[in-house]
Amino acid sequence: MVGPDTSLLGGLVAAGTLFIVNFVFKFVLYRFPSLSTAVQGSPVILVHEGEVIEENRKKARISIAEIEEAAREHGVPSIQDVNLAILEVDGNMSIISNEYKDHSKLKKKYFRDVV
């Protein structure tokens, strides 16, 4: 971005330019929600009440293994125990499950079933 200029001033100008462009871009996306949706997309529901929504999963190009991995990362042992799984616009997956809020109960139940 700065080319052959490796000075401190060149680096500060480059960093400042990136900061300003990011600020303007975020402001425009905030000011025009429809543009924000067009650029970033919208959240997608992948699992509802333990059932995978295949149409949404295929549109998002997410595998069952990736959903299972995200569920385990959130402390839920299987997709059937997920109340709601949402693919957020930033690429993260949110997992909601009422049964597994208390991780100590989860560990006892999960390891008892596995062992």
NUNUMI-353238 format. One record per atom (N, C-alpha, C, O): atom name; chain; y, x, z. Coordinates in Angstrom, 3 decimals. Example, Ala and Ser with C-alpha at 12.3 -4.5 7.8 and 13.67 -1.06 7.14 Angstrom:
BEGIN
 name chain        v        u        w
    N     A   -5.690   13.190    7.800
   CA     A   -4.500   12.300    7.800
    C     A   -3.300   13.200    7.800
    O     A   -3.319   14.236    8.465
    N     A   -2.250   12.850    7.080
   CA     A   -1.060   13.670    7.140
    C     A    0.030   12.900    7.870
    O     A    1.138   13.409    8.039
//
This chain:
BEGIN
 name chain        v        u        w
    N     A   -1.186    0.817    0.000
   CA     A    0.000    0.000    0.000
    C     A    1.261    0.869    0.000
    O     A    2.280    0.487   -0.576
    N     A    1.192    2.015    0.633
   CA     A    2.366    2.879    0.687
    C     A    2.299    3.995   -0.345
    O     A    3.248    4.765   -0.492
    N     A    1.197    4.084   -1.051
   CA     A    1.065    5.120   -2.066
    C     A    1.001    6.498   -1.436
    O     A    0.329    6.687   -0.422
    N     A    1.690    7.457   -2.024
   CA     A    1.625    8.819   -1.490
    C     A    2.470    9.020   -0.231
    O     A    2.401   10.083    0.386
    N     A    3.266    8.018    0.162
   CA     A    4.128    8.146    1.340
    C     A    3.290    7.989    2.616
    O     A    2.820    6.894    2.926
    N     A    3.110    9.077    3.339
   CA     A    2.337    9.038    4.581
    C     A    3.223    9.242    5.805
    O     A    2.737    9.623    6.870
    N     A    4.512    8.991    5.656
   CA     A    5.431    9.181    6.771
    C     A    5.342    8.020    7.755
    O     A    4.789    6.964    7.446
    N     A    5.891    8.236    8.933
   CA     A    5.923    7.190    9.950
    C     A    6.756    6.001    9.456
    O     A    6.374    4.847    9.652
    N     A    7.864    6.282    8.831
   CA     A    8.728    5.213    8.320
    C     A    8.001    4.393    7.251
    O     A    8.111    3.167    7.233
    N     A    7.268    5.053    6.371
   CA     A    6.499    4.341    5.349
    C     A    5.456    3.424    5.965
    O     A    5.267    2.298    5.505
    N     A    4.778    3.899    7.002
   CA     A    3.789    3.079    7.696
    C     A    4.422    1.886    8.395
    O     A    3.882    0.781    8.360
    N     A    5.573    2.112    9.033
   CA     A    6.267    1.013    9.708
    C     A    6.772   -0.034    8.717
    O     A    6.721   -1.232    8.993
    N     A    7.257    0.420    7.565
   CA     A    7.711   -0.521    6.533
    C     A    6.530   -1.343    6.022
    O     A    6.657   -2.554    5.838
    N     A    5.391   -0.707    5.791
   CA     A    4.205   -1.424    5.316
    C     A    3.731   -2.436    6.357
    O     A    3.435   -3.584    6.025
    N     A    3.661   -2.006    7.621
   CA     A    3.220   -2.910    8.692
    C     A    4.208   -4.064    8.850
    O     A    3.791   -5.211    9.017
    N     A    5.489   -3.783    8.800
   CA     A    6.507   -4.831    8.912
    C     A    6.424   -5.828    7.770
    O     A    6.572   -7.033    7.972
    N     A    6.186   -5.319    6.575
   CA     A    6.048   -6.201    5.403
    C     A    4.853   -7.125    5.568
    O     A    4.951   -8.321    5.295
    N     A    3.728   -6.583    6.012
   CA     A    2.547   -7.412    6.235
    C     A    2.805   -8.458    7.307
    O     A    2.372   -9.603    7.173
    N     A    3.504   -8.082    8.365
   CA     A    3.830   -9.016    9.433
    C     A    4.697  -10.157    8.912
    O     A    4.431  -11.323    9.206
    N     A    5.712   -9.835    8.154
   CA     A    6.620  -10.857    7.618
    C     A    5.896  -11.775    6.641
    O     A    6.074  -12.991    6.700
    N     A    5.092  -11.225    5.751
   CA     A    4.344  -12.043    4.792
    C     A    3.385  -12.976    5.532
    O     A    3.269  -14.148    5.174
    N     A    2.703  -12.476    6.550
   CA     A    1.798  -13.300    7.341
    C     A    2.562  -14.415    8.046
    O     A    2.103  -15.557    8.067
    N     A    3.715  -14.103    8.621
   CA     A    4.526  -15.105    9.304
    C     A    4.959  -16.214    8.339
    O     A    4.855  -17.397    8.661
    N     A    5.437  -15.829    7.172
   CA     A    5.884  -16.815    6.177
    C     A    4.703  -17.661    5.707
    O     A    4.832  -18.878    5.577
    N     A    3.564  -17.038    5.452
   CA     A    2.380  -17.759    4.994
    C     A    1.931  -18.777    6.041
    O     A    1.646  -19.928    5.708
    N     A    1.867  -18.355    7.304
   CA     A    1.473  -19.270    8.380
    C     A    2.476  -20.407    8.533
    O     A    2.080  -21.547    8.774
    N     A    3.755  -20.118    8.398
   CA     A    4.781  -21.150    8.510
    C     A    4.628  -22.185    7.400
    O     A    4.716  -23.386    7.652
    N     A    4.400  -21.724    6.181
   CA     A    4.228  -22.640    5.044
    C     A    2.988  -23.505    5.246
    O     A    3.034  -24.708    4.988
    N     A    1.884  -22.919    5.702
   CA     A    0.673  -23.696    5.959
    C     A    0.883  -24.709    7.076
    O     A    0.338  -25.811    7.020
    N     A    1.665  -24.352    8.089
   CA     A    1.968  -25.284    9.177
    C     A    2.857  -26.415    8.686
    O     A    2.658  -27.576    9.046
    N     A    3.829  -26.071    7.871
   CA     A    4.810  -27.057    7.390
    C     A    4.198  -28.049    6.409
    O     A    4.618  -29.205    6.355
    N     A    3.215  -27.609    5.638
   CA     A    2.579  -28.455    4.617
    C     A    1.071  -28.539    4.879
    O     A    0.301  -27.750    4.331
    N     A    0.654  -29.488    5.711
   CA     A   -0.770  -29.599    6.086
    C     A   -1.704  -29.790    4.886
    O     A   -2.833  -29.300    4.903
    N     A   -1.252  -30.486    3.862
   CA     A   -2.123  -30.683    2.694
    C     A   -2.393  -29.356    1.981
    O     A   -3.492  -29.133    1.474
    N     A   -1.398  -28.485    1.945
   CA     A   -1.593  -27.154    1.368
    C     A   -2.542  -26.342    2.245
    O     A   -3.379  -25.593    1.742
    N     A   -2.404  -26.499    3.553
   CA     A   -3.298  -25.807    4.482
    C     A   -4.749  -26.209    4.246
    O     A   -5.640  -25.360    4.223
    N     A   -4.979  -27.509    4.070
   CA     A   -6.340  -27.996    3.810
    C     A   -6.854  -27.464    2.481
    O     A   -8.025  -27.103    2.370
    N     A   -5.984  -27.411    1.465
   CA     A   -6.404  -26.904    0.154
    C     A   -6.753  -25.422    0.212
    O     A   -7.692  -24.979   -0.448
    N     A   -6.006  -24.660    0.993
   CA     A   -6.233  -23.214    1.069
    C     A   -7.394  -22.878    2.011
    O     A   -8.274  -22.091    1.661
    N     A   -7.392  -23.482    3.214
   CA     A   -8.370  -23.123    4.225
    C     A   -9.599  -24.012    4.242
    O     A  -10.649  -23.598    4.734
    N     A   -9.493  -25.217    3.721
   CA     A  -10.589  -26.167    3.793
    C     A  -10.498  -26.974    5.067
    O     A   -9.481  -26.944    5.759
    N     A  -11.557  -27.691    5.377
   CA     A  -11.588  -28.497    6.594
    C     A  -12.944  -28.306    7.268
    O     A  -13.907  -27.900    6.617
    N     A  -13.027  -28.596    8.568
   CA     A  -14.300  -28.437    9.272
    C     A  -15.392  -29.322    8.665
    O     A  -15.110  -30.400    8.141
    N     A  -16.635  -28.856    8.742
   CA     A  -17.769  -29.577    8.168
    C     A  -18.812  -29.805    9.256
    O     A  -19.222  -28.865    9.937
    N     A  -19.239  -31.051    9.417
   CA     A  -20.288  -31.368   10.391
    C     A  -21.638  -31.029    9.772
    O     A  -22.002  -31.554    8.720
    N     A  -22.380  -30.138   10.444
   CA     A  -23.680  -29.704    9.935
    C     A  -24.840  -30.405   10.632
    O     A  -25.858  -30.695   10.003
    N     A  -24.694  -30.681   11.929
   CA     A  -25.757  -31.336   12.698
    C     A  -25.119  -32.435   13.535
    O     A  -24.090  -32.229   14.178
    N     A  -25.750  -33.609   13.515
   CA     A  -25.304  -34.721   14.353
    C     A  -26.513  -35.322   15.043
    O     A  -27.467  -35.747   14.391
    N     A  -26.464  -35.354   16.387
   CA     A  -27.555  -35.904   17.198
    C     A  -28.916  -35.298   16.840
    O     A  -29.911  -36.015   16.744
    N     A  -28.955  -33.992   16.646
   CA     A  -30.205  -33.298   16.389
    C     A  -30.699  -33.344   14.952
    O     A  -31.730  -32.750   14.636
    N     A  -29.985  -34.034   14.081
   CA     A  -30.377  -34.156   12.678
    C     A  -29.431  -33.351   11.794
    O     A  -28.213  -33.513   11.866
    N     A  -29.998  -32.487   10.963
   CA     A  -29.194  -31.690   10.043
    C     A  -28.703  -32.593    8.915
    O     A  -29.475  -33.363    8.342
    N     A  -27.423  -32.491    8.607
   CA     A  -26.851  -33.238    7.482
    C     A  -26.977  -32.338    6.253
    O     A  -26.136  -31.475    6.003
    N     A  -28.039  -32.561    5.504
   CA     A  -28.410  -31.670    4.398
    C     A  -27.313  -31.528    3.343
    O     A  -27.077  -30.432    2.835
    N     A  -26.653  -32.622    3.018
   CA     A  -25.600  -32.575    1.993
    C     A  -24.490  -31.601    2.408
    O     A  -24.048  -30.780    1.604
    N     A  -24.048  -31.697    3.653
   CA     A  -22.995  -30.799    4.144
    C     A  -23.495  -29.366    4.270
    O     A  -22.766  -28.417    3.980
    N     A  -24.747  -29.215    4.708
   CA     A  -25.319  -27.870    4.852
    C     A  -25.380  -27.158    3.509
    O     A  -25.070  -25.971    3.412
    N     A  -25.779  -27.888    2.478
   CA     A  -25.877  -27.283    1.143
    C     A  -24.504  -26.966    0.568
    O     A  -24.321  -25.928   -0.067
    N     A  -23.528  -27.865    0.789
   CA     A  -22.158  -27.599    0.309
    C     A  -21.586  -26.351    0.970
    O     A  -20.891  -25.563    0.329
    N     A  -21.884  -26.177    2.257
   CA     A  -21.363  -25.029    3.001
    C     A  -22.188  -23.773    2.765
    O     A  -21.788  -22.679    3.161
    N     A  -23.348  -23.931    2.117
   CA     A  -24.257  -22.814    1.835
    C     A  -24.682  -22.104    3.126
    O     A  -24.627  -20.880    3.241
    N     A  -25.106  -22.928    4.088
   CA     A  -25.577  -22.423    5.376
    C     A  -27.076  -22.701    5.470
    O     A  -27.530  -23.808    5.181
    N     A  -27.829  -21.699    5.873
   CA     A  -29.275  -21.892    6.005
    C     A  -29.606  -22.483    7.374
    O     A  -28.810  -22.415    8.311
    N     A  -30.794  -23.060    7.463
   CA     A  -31.279  -23.590    8.738
    C     A  -31.355  -22.455    9.767
    O     A  -31.036  -22.656   10.939
    N     A  -31.774  -21.273    9.331
   CA     A  -31.879  -20.125   10.236
    C     A  -30.511  -19.772   10.834
    O     A  -30.427  -19.398   12.003
    N     A  -29.451  -19.887   10.048
   CA     A  -28.116  -19.586   10.560
    C     A  -27.674  -20.620   11.596
    O     A  -27.028  -20.276   12.585
    N     A  -28.022  -21.877   11.368
   CA     A  -27.693  -22.919   12.346
    C     A  -28.477  -22.697   13.632
    O     A  -27.929  -22.824   14.728
    N     A  -29.767  -22.364   13.498
   CA     A  -30.585  -22.088   14.680
    C     A  -30.040  -20.896   15.460
    O     A  -30.013  -20.913   16.690
    N     A  -29.609  -19.866   14.745
   CA     A  -29.044  -18.683   15.397
    C     A  -27.777  -19.043   16.175
    O     A  -27.601  -18.617   17.316
    N     A  -26.902  -19.823   15.556
   CA     A  -25.665  -20.240   16.238
    C     A  -25.986  -21.096   17.463
    O     A  -25.326  -20.975   18.495
    N     A  -26.987  -21.952   17.353
   CA     A  -27.378  -22.790   18.494
    C     A  -27.858  -21.910   19.647
    O     A  -27.467  -22.122   20.795
    N     A  -28.702  -20.928   19.347
   CA     A  -29.188  -20.025   20.395
    C     A  -28.044  -19.234   21.019
    O     A  -28.039  -18.999   22.227
    N     A  -27.068  -18.819   20.200
   CA     A  -25.911  -18.091   20.728
    C     A  -25.117  -18.947   21.709
    O     A  -24.479  -18.426   22.624
    N     A  -25.160  -20.261   21.513
   CA     A  -24.450  -21.181   22.403
    C     A  -25.352  -21.709   23.524
    O     A  -24.958  -22.610   24.265
    N     A  -26.548  -21.156   23.647
   CA     A  -27.430  -21.518   24.750
    C     A  -28.279  -22.739   24.506
    O     A  -28.771  -23.342   25.460
    N     A  -28.469  -23.123   23.254
   CA     A  -29.295  -24.288   22.931
    C     A  -30.513  -23.784   22.163
    O     A  -30.360  -23.160   21.113
    N     A  -31.724  -24.046   22.669
   CA     A  -32.916  -23.440   22.066
    C     A  -33.313  -23.968   20.687
    O     A  -33.953  -23.240   19.927
    N     A  -32.960  -25.201   20.336
   CA     A  -33.371  -25.703   19.026
    C     A  -32.333  -26.673   18.464
    O     A  -31.487  -27.196   19.190
    N     A  -32.419  -26.894   17.174
   CA     A  -31.484  -27.800   16.494
    C     A  -31.624  -29.221   17.023
    O     A  -30.635  -29.950   17.085
    N     A  -32.821  -29.627   17.403
   CA     A  -33.038  -30.985   17.896
    C     A  -32.243  -31.266   19.178
    O     A  -31.973  -32.424   19.496
    N     A  -31.870  -30.215   19.911
   CA     A  -31.109  -30.364   21.145
    C     A  -29.600  -30.321   20.930
    O     A  -28.833  -30.450   21.884
    N     A  -29.172  -30.142   19.689
   CA     A  -27.741  -30.060   19.369
    C     A  -27.190  -31.463   19.152
    O     A  -27.710  -32.221   18.332
    N     A  -26.136  -31.806   19.886
   CA     A  -25.473  -33.093   19.656
    C     A  -24.575  -33.024   18.429
    O     A  -24.530  -33.958   17.629
    N     A  -23.851  -31.892   18.284
   CA     A  -22.921  -31.744   17.178
    C     A  -22.762  -30.269   16.846
    O     A  -22.514  -29.453   17.734
    N     A  -22.902  -29.929   15.582
   CA     A  -22.639  -28.570   15.110
    C     A  -21.624  -28.675   13.986
    O     A  -21.831  -29.395   13.009
    N     A  -20.519  -27.945   14.139
   CA     A  -19.438  -28.014   13.168
    C     A  -19.140  -26.616   12.653
    O     A  -18.973  -25.680   13.435
    N     A  -19.074  -26.478   11.323
   CA     A  -18.626  -25.237   10.710
    C     A  -17.110  -25.305   10.635
    O     A  -16.559  -26.122    9.897
    N     A  -16.439  -24.457   11.390
   CA     A  -14.976  -24.469   11.454
    C     A  -14.386  -23.767   10.240
    O     A  -15.089  -23.058    9.521
    N     A  -13.084  -23.969   10.015
   CA     A  -12.432  -23.394    8.844
    C     A  -12.373  -21.870    8.910
    O     A  -12.237  -21.218    7.875
    N     A  -12.474  -21.292   10.107
   CA     A  -12.441  -19.838   10.228
    C     A  -13.822  -19.204   10.057
    O     A  -13.963  -17.984   10.144
    N     A  -14.846  -20.040    9.811
   CA     A  -16.190  -19.528    9.585
    C     A  -17.074  -19.548   10.820
    O     A  -18.279  -19.324   10.711
    N     A  -16.511  -19.807   11.982
   CA     A  -17.308  -19.916   13.204
    C     A  -18.003  -21.262   13.257
    O     A  -17.555  -22.235   12.650
    N     A  -19.102  -21.304   13.989
   CA     A  -19.825  -22.553   14.152
    C     A  -19.697  -23.007   15.603
    O     A  -20.038  -22.266   16.525
    N     A  -19.205  -24.225   15.797
   CA     A  -19.097  -24.808   17.133
    C     A  -20.335  -25.655   17.379
    O     A  -20.726  -26.467   16.540
    N     A  -20.947  -25.454   18.543
   CA     A  -22.147  -26.189   18.917
    C     A  -21.853  -26.952   20.206
    O     A  -21.375  -26.377   21.184
    N     A  -22.143  -28.248   20.196
   CA     A  -21.931  -29.076   21.378
    C     A  -23.265  -29.715   21.751
    O     A  -23.938  -30.331   20.924
    N     A  -23.625  -29.548   23.029
   CA     A  -24.852  -30.139   23.528
    C     A  -24.666  -30.445   25.004
    O     A  -24.473  -29.531   25.805
    N     A  -24.721  -31.710   25.371
   CA     A  -24.506  -32.107   26.756
    C     A  -25.636  -31.668   27.669
    O     A  -25.391  -31.329   28.827
    N     A  -26.861  -31.666   27.177
   CA     A  -28.027  -31.371   28.007
    C     A  -28.029  -29.931   28.506
    O     A  -28.584  -29.649   29.568
    N     A  -27.420  -29.018   27.759
   CA     A  -27.534  -27.596   28.083
    C     A  -26.226  -26.982   28.551
    O     A  -25.935  -25.831   28.226
    N     A  -25.425  -27.735   29.314
   CA     A  -24.196  -27.171   29.868
    C     A  -24.509  -26.183   30.982
    O     A  -23.850  -25.149   31.095
    N     A  -25.495  -26.486   31.795
   CA     A  -25.867  -25.608   32.893
    C     A  -26.913  -24.610   32.389
    O     A  -28.067  -24.970   32.154
    N     A  -26.493  -23.353   32.228
   CA     A  -27.387  -22.350   31.642
    C     A  -28.557  -22.014   32.554
    O     A  -29.598  -21.577   32.062
    N     A  -28.426  -22.201   33.870
   CA     A  -29.556  -21.907   34.746
    C     A  -30.688  -22.889   34.488
    O     A  -31.856  -22.501   34.498
    N     A  -30.356  -24.170   34.256
   CA     A  -31.385  -25.156   33.915
    C     A  -32.017  -24.812   32.576
    O     A  -33.226  -24.951   32.391
    N     A  -31.174  -24.356   31.633
   CA     A  -31.676  -23.983   30.311
    C     A  -32.709  -22.873   30.431
    O     A  -33.792  -22.960   29.853
    N     A  -32.373  -21.836   31.179
   CA     A  -33.297  -20.705   31.311
    C     A  -34.617  -21.155   31.909
    O     A  -35.681  -20.771   31.424
    N     A  -34.559  -21.963   32.957
   CA     A  -35.790  -22.426   33.597
    C     A  -36.629  -23.246   32.634
    O     A  -37.837  -23.034   32.528
    N     A  -36.000  -24.183   31.929
   CA     A  -36.734  -25.065   31.021
    C     A  -37.267  -24.274   29.824
    O     A  -38.431  -24.416   29.450
    N     A  -36.410  -23.442   29.227
   CA     A  -36.798  -22.732   28.016
    C     A  -37.919  -21.739   28.285
    O     A  -38.897  -21.700   27.539
    N     A  -37.794  -20.939   29.335
   CA     A  -38.801  -19.929   29.599
    C     A  -40.092  -20.532   30.130
    O     A  -41.166  -19.963   29.933
    N     A  -40.003  -21.675   30.799
   CA     A  -41.208  -22.358   31.262
    C     A  -42.007  -22.847   30.040
    O     A  -43.235  -22.762   30.026
    N     A  -41.304  -23.358   29.016
   CA     A  -41.974  -23.850   27.813
    C     A  -42.559  -22.721   26.976
    O     A  -43.617  -22.871   26.366
    N     A  -41.848  -21.571   26.954
   CA     A  -42.292  -20.463   26.127
    C     A  -43.471  -19.749   26.735
    O     A  -44.412  -19.396   26.025
    N     A  -43.441  -19.527   28.039
   CA     A  -44.476  -18.756   28.733
    C     A  -45.658  -19.588   29.020
    O     A  -46.629  -19.103   29.601
//
